[in-house]
């Protein structure tokens, strides 16, 4: 404090004290980083590459990856390491860090990770925001102080403390300081700050109703509903960070999937979780959820509605069944000097047997082949084994089985099986359906011309976002082959393994002749219990990818937790795809049905979720709009009244001081240079869902309403994206 010139104010003293404390935290963090780096260097030198020991290699790899993960967490935590402090009276715990002059109070610093003093019995220096002892920082209010006397928000830039805000919640000084979400609190400053194109963590400004959702212990489906600006997305992301902390063992193995409405949105939120110290999460749009396919092609509203409807399940089933065909005329199959006959009844009998197995198409193919070949074997046996005197067939059952095996290797038989029950891929079936009017007529025979016409698209078209859910459905109907171990093992692998077995066999130290009569049985050699191919497969490193990397490429991956943002946009087909990723049904769904823009989107949560969880889901509602100024919400609430006259708008708590600007059509609006500005038209509403900007210019609002059956919802989205000013150009819809 001696570096301060002139009289030192109380605020300056407090700022300097907090700077000293933060310096101490960073010093300890730096020491941990240095220690981890030094240990990492040592680990890399501990194993002799010329004479590796298998156990030592495993220990080194385990510690190596653990140290790298720790360094990642330590480095990420430096981004706003500490952001708050509470002086709290907690009789259940007692003070670990007594407040000077008030020894009954415990001083707790809150941040992005925990730090303690090992040499002092692990005395806590910094609490991770997710631990229970940090909760009062978020829950305390003057009405319910939770034992908190003082809550201090600490603002930092890098390692420098730039400001503090105090709230006295109980005790003699309660009511002093700068309080309330609408004043100069940390939350107010965060809302006033200019947008940057990337979402900011709200961990230091989480409010009570948000915290209750973040820490909700529900292990089922949870719906978080709230109007624009209520912090739905931020709550969902901080819930992910909280769950990764409290259920780390489970979720580190199973992963977390976050589904967002578009790639811009995913880029927007991408920095929040790393800043919270969590990185093992898969981010995806609906159009990218099917591995290897990125759906970007535009489609009409009618096409999106049809392809998103649950009726597509029936159409896709019929499309698969259409590949299980029958011959129009009998087919002759040469076999040596004989000719076998394959007719429609034979193929139909095999098809019926395969369908009754209720296996996916590709798996049922084996049943089809077995039954068809069996009929051919019986036919052949009748031809070559018939008793000319009319007695029983001269061939034994073993003879007929041999005929079956011989026929199964005939190229002509394999060709027949491929013709009448081909091996399919989801991509091939969907392209064959959507790019053929004849295929659509067969699969959608029960639907009208408009529906069939909307499904048809030109040959070679790019994938659309709606295709991901259809491909996923087809993957279930068709079935996917298991990974073949043979494909992982090369001839070189097997040759090397055989060399090793030869060495083991030749270097045995026991001579059979020296055993005498001690053992009558043969002793086992390495080659008696394992062959070269099996040994080679055991040496393969099956998968060194992270949980997130493996999950992203695995259609059958079961995520431990799934977050869906802008969930109201998902169609029935997309919900089927999402729920397949969550067999445990542990999900957080974030949305607002008043903002549904998809023609096949959510009308009510109850109707949408009933096929999957019945009525067993928890519903939370966020009621405070922190983002959108009162001036803008007055206009937005008029739109909301058209969408749902019974809806209760979230309470806006900020005034920007800028009334909405109304300009006639054709006017060129002024573009401000004090933040991000976004122009919104009917063509780009879907692209800005979930995003926020300082200034928004809405062009031709009537055109937005007229462009879609969900036009009023789209307009509601458009006018609620701004945090500072809204300009409307053109005619307002009546």
C-alpha positions in Angstrom: 0.0 0.0 0.0 3.0 2.3 0.3 3.1 2.7 -3.5 -0.2 4.6 -3.4 0.3 8.4 -3.6 -1.8 10.8 -1.5 -4.3 9.9 1.2 -5.3 6.2 1.1 -9.1 5.7 1.0 -10.8 2.7 2.5 -11.6 1.4 -1.0 -8.0 1.6 -2.0 -6.9 -0.2 1.2 -9.4 -3.0 0.5 -8.3 -3.2 -3.2 -4.7 -3.5 -2.1 -5.5 -6.2 0.5 -7.3 -8.2 -2.1 -4.4 -7.8 -4.5 -2.1 -9.2 -1.9 -4.3 -12.1 -1.4 -4.7 -12.8 -5.1 -0.9 -12.5 -5.5 -0.6 -15.2 -2.9 -3.0 -17.5 -4.7 -1.2 -17.1 -8.0 2.1 -17.8 -6.3 0.8 -21.1 -5.0 -0.8 -21.9 -8.4 2.5 -21.1 -10.1 4.3 -23.4 -7.7 1.9 -26.2 -8.5 2.4 -25.7 -12.3 6.2 -25.7 -11.8 6.0 -28.9 -9.7 3.8 -30.6 -12.3 6.0 -29.6 -15.1 9.1 -30.9 -13.3 7.4 -34.2 -12.5 6.3 -34.5 -16.1 10.0 -34.1 -17.2 11.1 -36.7 -14.7 8.4 -39.2 -15.8 9.5 -39.0 -19.4 13.1 -40.0 -18.3 12.1 -42.8 -16.0 11.7 -45.6 -18.5 14.7 -47.0 -20.5 13.6 -47.2 -24.1 16.1 -49.9 -24.8 14.9 -52.2 -22.1 11.2 -51.3 -21.3 9.3 -52.9 -18.5 5.6 -53.3 -19.3 4.4 -52.4 -15.8 6.7 -49.3 -15.8 5.4 -48.2 -19.2 1.8 -48.4 -18.0 2.6 -46.5 -14.8 4.4 -43.9 -16.8 1.6 -43.5 -19.4 -1.0 -43.2 -16.6 1.0 -40.5 -14.7 1.9 -38.7 -17.9 -1.7 -38.3 -19.0 -2.7 -37.4 -15.5 -0.1 -34.7 -15.2 -1.1 -33.2 -18.6 -4.7 -33.1 -17.6 -3.7 -31.4 -14.3 -1.7 -28.8 -16.2 -4.6 -28.1 -18.5 -6.8 -27.5 -15.4 -4.3 -25.3 -13.7 -3.6 -23.2 -16.8 -7.3 -22.8 -17.6 -8.1 -21.8 -14.0 -5.9 -18.8 -14.3 -8.6 -17.1 -16.4 -10.3 -15.3 -13.6 -8.9 -17.5 -10.8 -10.8 -15.7 -8.0 -14.0 -13.7 -8.4 -15.6 -13.5 -5.0 -15.5 -13.7 -1.2 -18.0 -14.2 1.6 -17.7 -13.5 5.3 -20.1 -16.1 6.7 -21.4 -17.3 10.0 -21.7 -21.1 9.7 -22.1 -22.8 13.1 -22.2 -26.2 11.4 -18.7 -25.9 10.2 -16.9 -23.2 12.2 -14.4 -20.7 10.9 -11.4 -22.1 9.1 -10.1 -18.6 8.2 -11.5 -16.3 10.9 -12.3 -12.7 9.9 -10.0 -10.2 11.7 -12.0 -8.7 14.5 -14.9 -11.1 14.0 -13.5 -14.5 14.8 -17.0 -16.1 14.7 -17.1 -15.4 10.9 -15.4 -17.6 8.3 -13.8 -15.8 5.3 -14.2 -17.9 2.1 -12.7 -16.9 -1.3 -14.6 -18.3 -4.3 -13.0 -19.2 -7.6 -12.7 -21.5 -10.6 -10.7 -24.2 -8.7 -9.7 -25.1 -5.2 -6.4 -24.2 -3.5 -5.2 -25.2 -0.1 -2.1 -25.1 2.2 -0.9 -28.6 2.6 1.6 -27.7 5.3 -1.2 -26.3 7.4 -3.4 -29.3 7.4 -4.8 -28.4 4.0 -6.3 -25.1 5.1 -8.5 -23.8 2.4 -7.3 -20.7 0.5 -9.7 -20.8 -2.4 -13.0 -22.7 -2.8 -14.1 -24.2 -6.1 -17.4 -22.5 -6.9 -19.0 -26.0 -7.3 -18.5 -27.2 -3.7 -21.3 -26.9 -1.2 -19.4 -24.5 1.0 -19.4 -22.0 -1.9 -23.2 -22.1 -2.4 -24.1 -19.2 -0.1 -22.1 -16.9 -2.4 -24.9 -17.5 -5.0 -27.9 -18.1 -2.7 -27.7 -15.3 -0.2 -30.1 -12.4 -0.3 -31.0 -9.7 2.2 -34.2 -11.7 2.8 -32.4 -15.0 3.1 -28.8 -14.2 3.9 -27.8 -17.9 4.5 -25.5 -16.7 7.3 -23.6 -14.4 4.9 -22.6 -11.0 6.4 -20.6 -9.7 3.5 -20.5 -10.8 -0.2 -17.7 -9.3 -2.2 -17.4 -9.5 -6.0 -13.8 -9.3 -7.0 -13.1 -8.1 -10.6 -9.7 -9.0 -12.1 -7.9 -8.6 -15.4 -5.2 -11.2 -15.7 -3.6 -11.2 -12.3 -4.6 -7.6 -11.4 -7.5 -6.8 -9.1 -9.4 -4.0 -10.9 -12.4 -3.6 -8.6 -14.6 -4.8 -5.8 -18.3 -4.6 -5.1 -19.6 -5.2 -1.6 -23.1 -6.4 -0.5 -23.9 -6.4 3.3 -26.6 -9.0 3.7 -26.8 -9.4 7.5 -25.4 -8.0 10.7 -25.2 -4.3 11.6 -24.2 -3.1 8.2 -26.9 -5.0 6.2 -28.3 -2.9 3.4 -25.2 -1.0 2.8 -23.0 -1.1 -0.2 -24.1 -1.4 -3.8 -26.7 -4.1 -4.1 -29.4 -5.5 -6.4 -29.2 -6.9 -9.8 -30.3 -3.7 -11.3 -27.6 -1.5 -9.8 -23.8 -1.4 -10.1 -23.4 -5.0 -9.1 -21.1 -7.5 -10.8 -24.1 -8.8 -12.7 -25.1 -5.3 -13.9 -21.6 -4.6 -15.1 -21.5 -7.9 -16.9 -24.8 -7.2 -18.7 -23.6 -3.7 -19.6 -20.3 -4.9 -21.1 -20.1 -5.0 -24.9 -20.6 -8.3 -26.6 -17.4 -9.9 -28.0 -18.7 -12.7 -30.2 -18.0 -15.3 -27.5 -20.2 -16.1 -24.6 -18.7 -15.2 -21.2 -18.9 -17.3 -18.1 -21.5 -16.2 -15.6 -19.9 -18.1 -12.8 -19.2 -15.0 -10.8 -22.8 -13.6 -11.3 -25.0 -16.6 -11.0 -28.3 -15.6 -9.3 -30.3 -17.6 -6.8 -32.9 -19.1 -9.2 -30.1 -20.0 -11.6 -28.0 -21.7 -8.9 -31.0 -23.9 -7.8 -31.1 -25.3 -11.4 -27.4 -25.6 -11.8 -27.1 -27.8 -8.7 -30.4 -29.7 -9.1 -29.8 -33.3 -8.2 -32.4 -34.6 -10.6 -31.1 -37.8 -12.4 -33.8 -37.7 -15.0 -35.0 -35.3 -17.7 -35.1 -31.7 -16.6 -36.6 -28.9 -18.7 -35.4 -25.3 -18.1 -37.8 -22.9 -19.7 -37.4 -19.1 -19.8 -37.9 -16.2 -22.0 -35.2 -14.2 -23.8 -32.3 -13.0 -21.7 -33.1 -15.2 -18.7 -29.7 -17.0 -18.9 -30.9 -20.4 -20.0 -27.8 -21.2 -22.0 -25.4 -20.0 -19.3 -27.3 -22.0 -16.7 -27.1 -25.2 -18.8 -23.3 -24.8 -19.4 -22.6 -24.1 -15.7 -24.7 -27.2 -14.9 -22.4 -29.2 -17.1 -19.4 -27.9 -15.2 -21.1 -28.6 -11.9 -22.0 -32.2 -13.0 -18.5 -32.9 -14.3 -17.2 -31.9 -10.9 -19.8 -33.8 -8.8 -20.1 -36.9 -11.0 -16.6 -36.9 -12.6 -16.0 -40.6 -12.3 -19.1 -41.5 -14.3 -19.1 -38.6 -16.8 -15.3 -38.9 -17.5 -16.0 -42.3 -18.9 -19.4 -41.7 -20.6 -18.9 -38.0 -21.7 -21.4 -35.1 -22.1 -23.1 -34.1 -25.3 -24.2 -30.5 -25.8 -26.5 -30.0 -28.8 -26.8 -26.4 -30.1 -29.0 -24.9 -32.9 -26.2 -23.9 -35.3 -22.4 -23.7 -35.7 -22.3 -20.0 -34.9 -23.9 -20.7 -31.5 -21.4 -23.5 -30.8 -18.5 -21.2 -31.5 -20.2 -18.6 -29.3 -20.3 -20.9 -26.3 -17.1 -22.8 -27.0 -15.0 -20.8 -24.5 -17.3 -21.1 -21.5 -16.5 -24.6 -20.5 -12.8 -24.4 -20.9 -12.8 -21.2 -18.8 -14.6 -23.2 -16.1 -11.9 -25.9 -16.2 -13.8 -28.5 -18.1 -12.9 -29.7 -21.6 -14.2 -33.3 -22.0 -17.5 -32.4 -23.8 -18.8 -33.0 -27.3 -20.4 -30.0 -29.0 -22.6 -30.7 -32.0 -25.5 -29.3 -34.0 -28.4 -31.6 -34.9 -27.2 -31.7 -38.5 -23.7 -32.9 -37.4 -24.8 -35.7 -35.0 -24.6 -38.5 -37.5 -20.8 -39.2 -37.9 -19.4 -38.3 -41.2 -22.3 -36.2 -42.4 -22.6 -32.4 -42.1 -26.1 -31.2 -43.0 -26.0 -27.7 -44.5 -28.2 -27.8 -47.7 -31.3 -25.5 -47.5 -34.8 -27.0 -47.6 -38.3 -25.6 -47.9 -40.4 -25.3 -44.8 -42.7 -28.1 -46.0 -39.8 -30.5 -46.6 -38.4 -29.8 -43.2 -41.9 -30.4 -41.6 -42.4 -33.7 -43.4 -38.9 -35.0 -42.8 -39.1 -34.0 -39.1 -42.5 -35.7 -38.5 -42.8 -39.0 -36.8 -44.4 -40.3 -40.0 -40.9 -40.6 -41.5 -40.4 -43.7 -39.3 -43.0 -45.5 -41.3 -41.7 -44.2 -44.6 -38.1 -45.3 -43.8 -39.2 -48.7 -42.7 -41.0 -49.1 -46.1 -37.9 -47.9 -47.9 -35.8 -50.6 -46.2 -38.5 -53.3 -46.9 -38.4 -52.3 -50.5 -34.9 -53.6 -50.8 -36.1 -57.1 -49.7 -37.4 -58.0 -53.1 -38.8 -61.1 -54.9 -38.0 -62.3 -58.4 -40.5 -61.4 -61.1 -39.8 -64.7 -62.9 -38.0 -67.8 -61.8 -34.2 -67.7 -61.8 -32.0 -70.6 -62.9 -28.9 -71.2 -60.9 -26.1 -73.4 -62.6 -24.5 -75.9 -60.3 -22.1 -78.2 -62.1 -24.1 -79.9 -64.8 -27.3 -79.2 -63.0 -29.6 -76.2 -62.9 -31.4 -75.2 -59.7 -34.5 -73.1 -59.8 -35.1 -70.1 -57.6 -38.7 -68.8 -57.7 -40.7 -66.2 -55.8 -42.2 -68.6 -53.2 -38.7 -69.8 -52.2 -37.4 -66.2 -51.8 -40.6 -65.2 -50.0 -40.3 -68.0 -47.5 -36.7 -67.0 -46.8 -37.8 -63.4 -46.5 -40.6 -64.2 -44.1 -38.2 -66.2 -41.9 -35.7 -63.3 -41.8 -38.3 -60.7 -41.1 -39.7 -62.8 -38.2 -36.3 -62.7 -36.6 -37.0 -59.0 -35.9 -33.3 -58.3 -36.4 -32.1 -55.2 -38.3 -31.9 -55.7 -42.0 -28.2 -56.4 -42.3 -28.2 -58.8 -39.3 -31.3 -60.6 -40.7 -29.5 -61.1 -44.0 -27.8 -64.2 -42.5 -31.2 -65.6 -41.6 -32.4 -65.0 -45.1 -29.3 -66.6 -46.6 -29.4 -69.6 -44.4 -33.0 -70.4 -45.2 -32.7 -69.8 -48.9 -29.5 -71.9 -49.2 -31.3 -74.6 -47.1 -34.1 -74.7 -49.7 -31.5 -74.9 -52.5 -29.7 -77.7 -50.7 -33.0 -79.7 -50.3 -33.7 -79.1 -54.0 -30.3 -80.3 -55.0 -30.5 -83.3 -52.6 -33.8 -84.3 -54.3 -32.2 -84.1 -57.7 -29.1 -86.2 -57.0 -30.2 -88.3 -54.1 -33.7 -89.4 -55.1 -34.2 -93.2 -54.9 -35.3 -94.4 -58.4 -37.4 -97.0 -56.7 -39.4 -94.4 -54.8 -37.8 -95.0 -51.4 -36.3 -92.5 -49.0 -33.7 -90.1 -50.2 -30.3 -91.8 -50.4 -28.4 -88.8 -49.0 -27.9 -88.6 -45.2 -28.4 -85.4 -43.2 -24.7 -84.9 -43.1 -24.6 -85.2 -47.0 -27.3 -82.5 -47.2 -25.4 -80.3 -44.8 -22.3 -80.6 -47.0 -24.4 -79.6 -50.0 -25.5 -76.5 -48.0 -21.9 -75.6 -47.2 -20.9 -76.1 -50.8 -23.7 -73.9 -52.1 -22.9 -71.1 -49.6 -19.6 -70.7 -51.4 -21.0 -70.5 -54.9 -20.7 -67.1 -56.4 -24.0 -67.5 -58.1 -25.7 -68.0 -54.7 -24.0 -65.0 -53.2 -25.2 -62.9 -56.1 -28.8 -64.1 -55.6 -28.6 -63.2 -51.9 -27.2 -59.7 -52.7 -30.0 -59.2 -55.3 -32.9 -60.1 -53.1 -31.5 -59.1 -49.6 -28.6 -56.7 -50.3 -26.3 -55.4 -47.5 -27.4 -51.8 -47.0 -25.9 -48.5 -45.7 -28.0 -45.7 -44.2 -26.5 -43.3 -46.7 -27.3 -45.5 -49.7 -30.9 -46.1 -48.6 -31.7 -42.4 -47.9 -30.2 -41.2 -51.2 -32.0 -44.0 -53.1 -35.2 -42.9 -51.5 -35.0 -39.1 -51.7 -33.5 -39.0 -55.2 -36.1 -41.3 -56.8 -39.7 -40.5 -57.4 -40.4 -44.2 -57.9 -38.8 -45.1 -54.6 -40.8 -42.4 -52.8 -44.0 -43.7 -54.4 -43.3 -47.1 -53.0 -42.2 -46.0 -49.5 -44.8 -43.2 -49.1 -47.7 -44.9 -51.0 -50.1 -43.9 -48.3 -49.4 -40.2 -48.5 -50.6 -37.4 -50.8 -48.9 -36.0 -53.8 -47.7 -32.9 -52.0 -46.0 -34.9 -49.3 -44.3 -37.2 -51.9 -43.2 -34.2 -54.0 -41.7 -32.4 -51.0 -39.5 -35.4 -50.3 -38.0 -35.6 -53.8 -34.7 -33.8 -54.5 -32.2 -33.8 -57.4 -29.7 -36.6 -57.6 -26.4 -35.9 -55.9 -27.9 -33.2 -53.5 -25.9 -32.2 -50.5 -27.0 -33.4 -47.1 -29.5 -31.2 -45.2 -29.7 -30.8 -41.4 -32.9 -32.9 -41.3 -31.0 -35.9 -42.9 -29.0 -36.6 -39.8 -32.0 -37.9 -37.8 -33.2 -40.0 -40.9 -29.8 -41.5 -41.3 -29.7 -42.3 -37.6 -33.1 -44.0 -37.8 -31.9 -46.0 -40.8 -28.8 -47.1 -38.9 -31.2 -48.7 -36.3 -33.4 -50.3 -39.0 -30.5 -51.6 -41.0 -27.9 -52.4 -38.3 -24.2 -51.7 -38.4 -21.5 -54.3 -38.5 -19.2 -54.7 -35.5 -15.5 -53.8 -35.9 -13.7 -56.8 -37.3 -10.5 -57.7 -35.4 -9.0 -59.1 -38.6 -9.2 -55.6 -40.1 -7.1 -54.3 -37.2 -4.4 -56.9 -37.5 -1.9 -56.7 -40.5 0.1 -59.6 -41.9 3.2 -57.9 -40.5 1.7 -57.9 -37.0 1.1 -61.7 -37.3 4.5 -62.4 -38.7 6.2 -60.5 -35.9 4.1 -62.3 -33.3 5.0 -65.7 -34.9 8.7 -64.8 -34.6 8.2 -64.1 -30.9 6.4 -67.5 -30.5 9.3 -69.2 -32.3 11.8 -67.6 -29.9 9.7 -68.6 -26.9 9.5 -72.2 -28.1 13.2 -72.5 -28.9 14.3 -70.9 -25.6 12.4 -73.3 -23.3 14.6 -74.4 -20.4 12.9 -77.7 -19.8 13.9 -80.8 -21.8 11.2 -83.5 -22.1 13.8 -86.3 -21.6 14.9 -84.8 -18.3 11.4 -85.1 -16.8 11.6 -88.8 -16.5 8.5 -90.4 -15.1 7.6 -87.4 -12.9 4.8 -86.3 -15.4 2.9 -88.6 -17.7 1.1 -85.7 -19.4 2.6 -83.3 -21.8 3.7 -79.9 -20.5 2.3 -76.8 -22.2 4.3 -74.6 -24.4 3.4 -71.0 -25.5 2.2 -72.3 -28.9 -0.2 -74.6 -27.1 -2.3 -71.8 -25.6 -2.0 -68.9 -28.2 -1.4 -68.6 -31.9 0.3 -65.8 -33.7 -2.8 -64.0 -34.8 -4.3 -63.9 -31.3 -1.0 -62.7 -29.9 -0.8 -60.0 -32.5 -4.3 -58.8 -31.8 -3.4 -58.5 -28.1 -0.6 -56.1 -28.9 -2.9 -53.7 -30.7 -3.6 -50.4 -28.9 -7.3 -50.6 -29.4 -8.2 -46.9 -29.0 -6.1 -44.1 -27.7 -8.6 -41.4 -28.3 -10.3 -39.4 -25.6 -13.8 -40.1 -24.4 -15.1 -37.1 -26.4 -13.3 -38.2 -29.6 -14.6 -41.8 -29.3 -18.1 -40.7 -28.5 -18.3 -38.3 -31.5 -17.6 -41.2 -33.9 -19.7 -43.9 -32.3 -23.4 -44.1 -33.3 -24.2 -46.3 -30.4 -22.4 -44.2 -27.7 -24.4 -43.7 -24.5 -23.6 -40.3 -23.0 -23.8 -39.9 -19.3 -25.5 -36.5 -19.7 -27.0 -34.6 -22.6 -27.7 -30.9 -22.8 -30.0 -29.6 -25.6 -30.1 -25.9 -26.1 -32.9 -24.2 -28.1 -34.6 -27.6 -27.5 -37.9 -26.2 -28.8 -36.5 -26.5 -32.3 -36.1 -30.2 -32.4 -38.5 -32.3 -34.5 -40.0 -35.7 -33.5 -37.4 -37.5 -35.6 -34.6 -35.5 -34.0 -35.9 -36.2 -30.5 -35.6 -39.9 -31.4 -32.0 -39.4 -32.3 -31.1 -37.5 -29.2 -32.8 -39.9 -26.8 -30.8 -42.8 -28.3 -27.7 -41.0 -27.1 -29.1 -41.0 -23.5 -30.5 -44.4 -22.6 -30.2 -43.4 -18.9 -32.5 -40.4 -19.6 -30.3 -37.9 -17.7 -30.8 -34.8 -19.7 -31.1 -31.0 -19.4 -33.4 -29.5 -22.0 -33.3 -25.7 -22.4 -35.8 -23.8 -24.5 -38.7 -21.5 -24.9 -41.8 -22.6 -26.9 -42.6 -19.0 -27.6 -39.4 -18.9 -29.7 -40.1 -22.1 -31.7 -39.2 -21.5 -35.3 -39.1 -25.0 -36.7 -42.2 -26.2 -38.6 -41.9 -29.5 -36.8 -40.7 -28.1 -33.4 -42.1 -28.3 -29.9 -45.6 -27.1 -29.1 -45.7 -28.4 -25.5 -43.0 -30.2 -23.4 -45.5 -32.7 -22.1 -46.5 -33.9 -25.6 -42.9 -34.0 -26.8 -41.5 -35.9 -23.9 -44.4 -38.3 -23.3 -43.1 -41.1 -25.7 -39.8 -41.2 -23.8 -40.4 -40.5 -20.1 -44.2 -40.2 -19.8 -44.8 -37.4 -17.2 -41.5 -38.1 -15.4 -39.6 -34.9 -16.1 -38.8 -31.9 -13.9 -39.7 -28.4 -15.0 -37.9 -25.2 -14.0 -38.8 -21.7 -15.1 -36.5 -18.7 -15.2 -38.4 -15.6 -14.5 -35.9 -12.7 -14.7 -34.7 -11.2 -17.9 -31.1 -10.0 -17.2 -30.2 -9.2 -20.8 -32.9 -7.4 -22.7 -33.6 -3.8 -21.7 -37.1 -2.8 -20.5 -37.5 -0.5 -23.6 -37.1 -3.4 -26.0 -39.1 -5.9 -24.0 -42.1 -3.5 -24.1 -42.2 -4.2 -27.9 -41.3 -7.9 -27.6 -44.1 -8.5 -25.1 -46.6 -7.3 -27.6 -45.3 -10.0 -30.0 -45.5 -12.6 -27.2 -49.1 -11.7 -26.5 -49.9 -12.6 -30.1 -48.0 -16.0 -29.8 -49.5 -16.9 -26.4 -52.0 -14.5 -24.8 -51.7 -16.4 -21.5 -47.9 -16.3 -21.3 -46.3 -14.4 -18.4 -43.2 -12.5 -19.7 -40.0 -12.7 -17.7 -39.3 -9.5 -15.7 -36.8 -7.2 -17.4 -34.6 -5.5 -14.8 -32.4 -3.2 -16.9 -33.1 0.1 -18.6 -30.7 1.0 -21.4 -31.9 4.7 -21.7 -32.5 4.1 -25.5 -36.0 3.9 -26.8 -36.7 1.6 -29.8 -36.0 3.4 -33.1 -38.7 3.1 -35.8 -37.8 3.9 -39.4 -39.8 3.7 -42.6 -39.1 1.1 -45.2 -36.1 1.8 -47.4 -34.3 3.9 -44.8 -30.7 3.2 -44.2 -30.2 2.9 -40.5 -27.1 4.2 -38.6 -24.7 1.4 -37.6 -23.1 2.1 -34.3 -19.5 1.5 -33.6 -19.7 0.9 -29.8 -20.3 -2.9 -29.9 -21.5 -5.7 -32.1 -24.4 -4.8 -34.5 -26.5 -7.5 -36.2 -29.0 -6.9 -39.1 -31.8 -9.5 -39.0 -34.1 -10.3 -41.9 -36.5 -13.1 -42.7 -33.6 -15.1 -44.3 -31.3 -15.3 -41.3 -33.5 -15.6 -38.2 -32.6 -19.2 -37.7 -28.9 -18.4 -37.8 -29.0 -16.0 -34.8 -30.9 -18.2 -32.4 -29.3 -18.3 -29.0 -27.0 -15.3 -29.8 -26.9 -11.8 -28.4 -25.7 -8.5 -29.8 -25.2 -5.0 -28.5 -27.3 -3.4 -31.3 -29.9 -5.1 -33.5 -31.5 -3.8 -36.7 -34.7 -5.7 -37.8 -35.5 -5.2 -41.4 -39.1 -5.6 -42.7 -40.7 -7.2 -39.6 -43.9 -7.9 -41.6 -41.8 -10.0 -44.1 -40.5 -12.0 -41.2 -44.0 -12.8 -40.0 -45.2 -13.7 -43.5 -42.2 -15.9 -44.3 -43.2 -18.8 -42.1 -46.1 -20.4 -40.2 -43.9 -19.6 -37.1 -43.4 -16.0 -38.3 -44.5 -14.4 -35.1 -42.1 -16.6 -33.1 -39.3 -15.6 -35.5 -40.1 -11.9 -35.0 -40.0 -12.5 -31.2 -36.6 -14.0 -31.5 -35.4 -11.2 -33.7 -36.4 -8.3 -31.5 -35.0 -9.9 -28.3 -31.4 -10.4 -29.4 -30.2 -6.9 -28.4 -28.6 -5.9 -25.1 -28.5 -2.1 -25.8 -30.5 -0.8 -28.8 -33.2 -2.0 -31.2 -33.9 -0.4 -34.6 -36.9 -1.5 -36.6 -37.0 -0.6 -40.4 -40.2 -1.2 -42.3 -43.8 -1.9 -41.7 -44.8 -3.5 -38.4 -47.2 -6.4 -38.7 -50.8 -5.7 -37.6 
